[in-house]
Amino acid sequence: MLTIDEINRMSAEQFTSALGWIFEDSPWVAELAAAQRPFRSRRALHRAMVQQVDAAGIPSQRALLCAHPDLGARAKVSSASAQEQATASLDRLTAEEYRGFQDWNRAYREKFGFPFLYAVRGSTKKDIFAALLLRLDSSPEEEFHQALREVSRIAWFRIKSAIAE
């Protein structure tokens, strides 16, 4: 586990290499946040990274959302996503649950143009499925902002798992 002091001492390249996975397949977030060092805490690091996402503009934000896998998918996902989904038993779906997630993920993606995003830590597969069904009724603008909030929560969980207090 890294410490804030270690992160603050890294070169920009090392920082990006060590933390580029925090925002799924989007190392540009870490690369831009590196310039804001030193960080006093994990929370400050998280804030700096989220600020980069907020300032990035809609095309980059949409690409960030699209970098995430569908929840419950059996396709290849990053090790961080696989671990997170396992905590909610999404790696152990019944055949019926899997088909349900596939169908509703497809409907969600068709409506919004990006995968359903949900910070799964501390949730059950039933919680996640209920949220998916509920959020399908959102407007595209509301859901875009909600998806970005979920990505921020996912990043916070990842920072907490990788960096000591």
N, C-alpha and C positions, 0 to 999 in steps of 0.2 A: 504494500500500500504506500502510495506517495504521500509526501507532506507538502503543505503550502510553501514552506521554505525551499524544498527541492524544486518545486515548480517555478518558483520565482528566480532560481539560479540557472535554470535551463536556457539554452540558446532558443531562439524563436523556432528553429527547425526541430529541436528536441521537444519543445513544448507542443508543437503541432503533431509530432509523431506520437507523443504520449497521450494527448487528449483529443486528437482528431476524431475519435470514435464516439465521443460523448453525444454529439448530434449526428445521428445515423448517416453514414457515408457522406458526411459534409465537413471535411477537415478545414474548409475555409472559415468556419466559425471560430475554431481554435486559433487558426493562423491570424485572424484579425484581432482576436481578444488578447493575444500575446503582447501586443504593443501597450496594453493598459496595465501591465505589471508595474510594481509589485501588488499582489493581492494580500489583504490582511486575513482573509478567511475563505472557506469554501463558498459561503454565501456571496462574497464579493466576486469571486471567480464566476459563479453562476450568473450573477447580475450582469457582469461584463459580457459573457457569452450571449445571453438573451438580448442585450442591447445591440449586439452585432446582427442578430437575426431580425430584430425590430427595424433596424436601419437598412436592411438589405434590399428592400423593395419586393413587390409581389412576385416577380418571376423567380427570384432566388428563394423566396419563402415557399413558393409552390414546389420548386424542385426539392427543397428540403423535406416537405411533406411526402412527396412522391418517392423519396429514398427509403421510406419505411416499408416493411413487409405487411401484408394482410395479416391480421390477427387470426390465429388458428390455422394458418396455412401450413402445409407440410413441405413447402418448397424450402430451398436453402435460405437461411436467414443468418444474420451476424450472431456471433456467440453471445453478445449482450442481449439481443432480442430473444434468442432461444432461452436464455436463463430467465429473463423476465416473464416470458410466456409460460414457462414451466412453473413459476410460482403461482400462477392462476390456473394450473392444470390444463392449459390450452394445448399441451403436448400429449394429452391423454383424452382426447375427445372420442366419444362413441361415433360410429359411422353416421348416425342420425344427426348428432351435434355438428360433426364436420360438414355434412351437406348443408345444414342450416347456416353455419358461418360462411360457407362458400357462397350460398345464394344471397345472403344479406350483405356480405362484403362486396359482391358484384353489383348489387343494387346501389349501395352507397357510393362505390367508385364511379358508376355511371352517372349518378346525380351530381356528385361534387368534383370529380376529376382527380381525386387522390384517395389513398386508402384510409379506412377508418382508423383513427389514432386515439389511443386510450392508455394512460399510464396505469398499467395493470397491477403494479405492486400493491398488495393488500386487498385485492379484489378477487372474487370468484369468477368462474366462467359464466355463471348466471348473471352476475352484476354487469359483466362486460357485454353479454348478449342483450340485456335489458337496455343498457346505454346506447348500443348500436341501433336498436329499434326506435328508441326515443329520439335520437339525434337525426334519424332519417327524415323527421318532420321539420328540421331546421331549414332556414333559408341558406342559400349558398354563402352569403356574406357572414352570417352568424356562425356557420359551421367552419368556415376558413379560420376565423378568429379562435374558435374553440379548439380546433386542431392544433393551432400554434401554441395555445395554452397547454395542451396535453404534451406537446413536444418539449416544452419548457419543464414540465413536471418530470417527464422521462429523463431529461438531462440532469435534473436535480438528484433523482434517485441514482443515476450513474455516477455522478460526482461523489455522492455520499459513499458509494461502494468502492470507489477507487482512491479517494484522498482522505487521509486521516484528519480528524478535527484539529 
